[in-house]
Amino acid sequence: MRLLLGGLVSMLAGLALLLAQVSRAIEPGLALSLIAYAAAFGGTVVAIAGLIQLLSVRRMD
């Protein structure tokens, strides 16, 4: 469950950073955009891993 929640938080942080760049709340730059995309992608991968782990544990019960 922690893996799933950690992934979701990381994904939402990356998406919030991208949204802040799109709305011009912060100045967009290449490095910042790459960090935001990496956070969103990494968070998605971790959340999917957490979901798979959660479902496999429940399936064994």
MOKA-V357178 format. One record per backbone hydrogen bond with DSSP energy under -1.0 kcal/mol. NH is the residue of the N-H (numbers start at 1). CO is the residue of the C=O. Records with the same first field share a line. If there is no record, write none. Layout:
# MOKA-V357178
NH = CO / CO
This chain:
# MOKA-V357178
5 = 1
6 = 2
7 = 3
8 = 4
9 = 5
10 = 6
11 = 7
12 = 8
13 = 9
14 = 10
15 = 11
16 = 12
17 = 13
18 = 14
19 = 15
20 = 16
21 = 17
22 = 18
23 = 19
25 = 20
26 = 20
33 = 29
34 = 30
35 = 31
36 = 32
37 = 33
38 = 34
39 = 35
40 = 36
41 = 37
42 = 38
43 = 39
44 = 40
45 = 41
46 = 42
47 = 43
48 = 44
49 = 45
50 = 46
51 = 47
52 = 48
53 = 49
54 = 50
55 = 51
56 = 52
57 = 53
58 = 54
59 = 55
60 = 56
